[in-house]
Amino acid sequence: MPISRASLAEALSVEQNRRRYILLFVSYITSAIMLVLGLRHLLSEDYLLQFILFGCAFSFLLNAAWFHASQQLETACLVEGVLVAAFVTGLVVHGGFESTALYWVFPFPPILYGLLGRKRGTWLNLALLLTLAVVLYGPDLGQAQYRAAESSRFLASLLTLILACGINEHFRERSHHSMDLLQRSKDNQANTDALTGLANRRFLDQSMPHYLQQQPELLLPMALILVDLDHFKHINDSFGHAEGDKVLQQIARLFRSKLRQPDIACRYGGEEFLLLLPHTQLSDATRVAEKIRQSVAQQRFLPQHPELVITCSFGVAVLSGSDDFDEALRQADQLMYQAKADGRNLVRS
C-alpha cells in the first residue's frame, strides 16, 4: 500500500535541492574567482596558468548552463566532480602563483562529497589524494617543486580532511535515512486503520488527491468499488463487538488476498470499505467485485457460529480524471445503496 510515497518524494526533493545548490554554488563562485585571478595574470607570460584559470571558469559555467537546459542533476554533478578533480590536479602540477596551489585544494573534498554523496565522493577524493601524492613525490616531469616538509604536511592534512568529511557524510546519510524512516512510519500509522491494517479515511482525504494530481498516469483510469457489509449491526448485537471486529479483520484479509499488488483496500467507515483498482476499466472492476462478493458469501468468518452467513453489497464506478475523485465516489456510493435496495448481496455498476 503506497501510503508513504508523498513523504519519500518530499525527502528526495530536499536532497536534490541540496545537491542542486551545491552544484550551482561551485559553478558560479569558483568561476568568478578563477576569472578574477585569470584577469590578474592576463598580462603575465604564464600562459599555462591563464589556461588553467580561464579553462576552469568556462568549463564550470558551461556545465551549469547545460544543467539549466537539461535538468540532468546526476550527470551534471558527476561532470562537476571530474572538473574539480582535474582543475585541482592541473593547478598543483603547475604550482599556481608563487607555488601557492596547495592551499586551493582544501575547499574541494567537502564539495566532492556534497556533489557525489558518500560512496562516489570517497572514491574520487581518494583518487585525487593518490594523484596528488604521485605529483608531489613522483618523477620530475616538469611539475612544480614543493618543499618535502610542505608536501608531507599537505598530504597528511588533506587525508585528515577527507576522512573527517567522509565520516560526516556517512552519519549525515544515516541520520537522513533514519529521519525518513521515522517520517514514513508516522505517515503509515496516521494513514492506517488500527483494526484492519488497511488504509483509512485520512489516506483517502489527504494522500489520494495528492497522488492523483502528481502522478495521474500511474493510477488512471481507476476503478472505485465501495463495499458495505449487510446487516452488520445484527452481528454486533447478536455476538458482541469483539466478534464483529474479528469479522472486519477477516474481511480485510480476504480483500488483500483477492486484489493485485498495486490495488489499495481502505476502511471507509465502520463496516464500509473502498477498493481502489488503478488502470482498471468498469467491466474488469465489476468482475472483481463479483468474485469478492461470492467469496464473502461462501466463507464462514466465525467458525463457532456456522449458521452466520455474511454478505456484502457493492457499488462500482470508474474515475477517469484526476479532479473527479469525489464525483466517482459519490456514484459508487449511490450504486452501493441501489444494490442494498435491490435486495443486498449484489454488485451494481
N, C-alpha and C positions, 0 to 999 in steps of 0.2 A: 504494500500500500504506500504510494509515494507521498506521504504526508510531509516529509521534511525537505522536499526539493526546494521550497522557497528559501529556507534558511541556508541551505547549501549553495544555492545560486547567489545569495547575498554575500556569503563568505568568499566565494570565488571572485565576485565583482570587487570586493575590497582588496583582495590580493592582487588582482590585475591592475587596479588603480595604483597600488603601491609601486609595482614594477614599472608602470607607465610613467609615473612621476620621476622615478629614478632615471629612467631612460632619457627623458626629455631634459632633466636637470643636467645630467652628464653631458648630453649633446650640446646644449646651449652654453652652459657655463664653461665647459672645457674649451669649446670652440672660441668663445670670446677671449679667454685667457691666452690661448695659443695664437689667435690673431693679433692681440696686443703685443705679445712677445715677438711674433714674427715681424711686425711692423717696426719694432725697436731695432731688430737686426737686419732690416731691409737694406741698409746702406753698407753693411759689412760684406766681406767677401766669403763669409761662411755659408756657401750655397747649400750644403747638406743640412745644416741646422734650419735654414729657411724652408727647405723642402719638407723636413720632418714637421715643423710647426704648422706651416700652411696646409700640408697634406693631412695632418691630423684634424685641423679645424674643418676643412671642407669635407673630409670623409664622415665626420660626425654629423655635420649639417645635412649631408646627402642621405645618411641613414635615417635621420629624423624626418626628413621630407618624405622618404619612401614609406616610413611608418604611418605618417599622416594620410598618405594616399591609399595605403593597402590595409591598415589596421591589423597587420600581422605582428602582434606583440611578441610572440615566442621567437620568431625568426629575427626580428629587429633587435631583441635583447641579446641573442646569440651573436649576431654580427657586431653589436656594440662591444661585447666582451672580447671578441677576437681583435677588434680595432684597438681597444685599450691595451691588450697584451702586446700587440705589435708596436704601438706607439711607445710604450714603456721600454720595450727591448731596444727599439731604434734609438731612443734618447740616451739610454745607458751606454750603448755601443758608441755613440757619438761623443758623449760626455756632457753635452749641454754647455751652457755659458760658464766658463771657468770651472768645468768639471763639477757642476752642482746637480747633475742629473739624478743622482741617487735620492736626493730629497723629494723629487717629484713622484717617486714610486709609491710612497706610503699612503696617499689617499685612495689608491686603486684597489687593494684587496677587499675592503668592505663594499666597494662599488661592484666588484665582480660577484660577490655573494648576493647583493641586492638584485642584480640583473638576472642571475642564473640560478639562484637557490643554493641549497647546501651541497648537494652532490656535485653538480657541474661546476659550481663555484669553487669547491675544494680542488677538483681536478685541474681546473685552469690556473688557480693560484699556485698549486704545487708545480705545475708545468712552467709557470712564469719564474718561480723561485729557482728551479733547476736550470732554466735557460740563463738567468742572470748569474748563477754560480759559474756556469761554463764561460760566460762572457768575462767575468771577473778573474777567474783562475785558469782559464783555458789558454791555448796557444795565442801568441800575439799575431792577430790577423788585421791589424790596423785600428783596433778599437782603442778607446780612451784608456789611459792608465790611471788607476787609483792606488792610493797607499794601501798596503796589506792590512794594516790595522783598521783602516776605514772600511775596507771591503768586508772583513770578517764581522765587524760590529754591525754593518749594514745588513748582512745576511741573517745574523742572529736576531736582529730587531725585526726584520721582515718576517722570519719564521714565527716569532712570538706573536706578531700582529695577525698573521694568517691563522694560527691556532686559536687565538682569542676570538677572532671573528667567526671561525668555524664553530667553536663551542657556543657562541652567542646565537648563531643561525640555527644550530641544532636544537637548542632549547626554545628558541622562538617558534620554530616549526612545531615542536611538540606541544607548546602552550597553545598555539593557534589551533592545532588539531584537537586538543582536549576541550578547548572552549567551543569549538564547532560541534563536537560530540555532545557536550552538555546542552548546547542550544537545541540541537536536533532531538535530544532526549526530552527536553521540555516541550518542544513542539509536538512530539509524538504523544506525550502524556496529555497535553491540552487538547489534542485533536482526536483522542481515542476514548471510546466508551469503556468505562472500567469493568462493566459486567460482561460484555461480549467480546471485547478486544477489537471491535470494528471501528471504523471512522465514525465520528459523532456529528452532531448538528453544527458545531463550531467549524468543523472542517468544511462542511457544505456552504456555510455562510461566509467564511473568510478566505479559505485556501482555494476552493474550487473556482471562484470567479477570477482569482489571480492566475491560475493555470490556464483558464480559457482565454484570458487576454494576452498572456505572454507566449503560450505555446499551443495555439488552436490546432495547428497541423498535427499534433500528437494525439488529439482527442476527437476531433470532429470528422464525420458525424458521430454523435454519441447517443446511445440509447439509454433511457431512464426507465427503470422498472420499479414501481412503487408497490410494496408488498405489505399487507395487513393481515395479522393472524385473526381468524374468525373466532368469535366468542371467547376471546382470551380472558375477559373478566370472569367468565364461568370457571376457568381453570384456577385462577387465584382464589375465587370464593370457595371452590369445592375442595381443593387440595392444598391451599396455602401459598403464600408468596414465594416461599423457598422453592417449591416445586415449579412455580411459574418461572422463576429465574433460571432453573435448570432447562426448561423448555426453550427459553430465549437463547441460552448458551448453545444448546444443541442445534437450534435453527441457524445460528450464526456459523457454526462449524459446517453445517450442510451447505450453506451458501458458498463458503470458501472452497469446498470440495467440488462444487459444480461450476465455478467461474474460472476464467482464464487468469493467467498471471497479471495482465495489465488491468483487469476489471477491478472495481472497487465496491465493496459492500459496506453500507453505512447503516447505523441505527438512527432512524429519522425521528422516532418518537418512542413512546412506551412500548408498544407492540408493532410499530411500523418500521419497515426497513426500505432503504433505497439502494438499488443496484445500478451502478454506472458502468456501461459497456462501451469503451472507446472504439471508434471505427466499426460501428455495427449498425446495419440497416434495420428497419422496422420488422421485416419478415423474420430475420435471424433472431432478433431480440424476442419476438413473440414465441418462437420455438424454444428458446432458452427458458423463458418464463413458464411454458407448458411443461417442460421436463422437470423443472424445480417444483411446480405445483403437484405433479404426480409423485415425485419423491417424498414430499412432505406428507401427502395423504397416505402413502403406503407405510411410512415409518411410525413406530411406536416410541415416542420420546420418553415416556415414563413406563418402564417395564413392569413396575409394581401395579400399574393401572392399565392393563392391556385393552380395556374397553374404551380408553380415551383415544379418539381419532382427532387429530389436529389438521385443519385445512387453512389455506390462505387464499386471499383474493388479490388479483394482480391488475395493475394498470400500466400500460406500456406506451411511451411516447419517444420521439426522437428529436434531439437537439441538433440543428444544422448551423446556427450562427452563434458566435461567442457571446452575444448580448441577449440571447433568448433563453437563458437557463431557467429563469423564474417562470416564463410562459410555458416551457416544456414541462416543468414540474407541476404547474397548475393543471395541464392537460392530463398528465399521468394520475394526478390526484382525482380528477373528475372520472377518469376511466376506472380507477380502482373502486370508487363508490358506485359506479354503474355495475361493476361485477358483483358487489355486495347486494345491490338492489335486485339483480337478476337471479339471486339465489346463493351467492357465495361459492367458494372453491372454483372460481372461474378466472380466465385471463381475458381481459378486454384491451384492445389496441386500436 
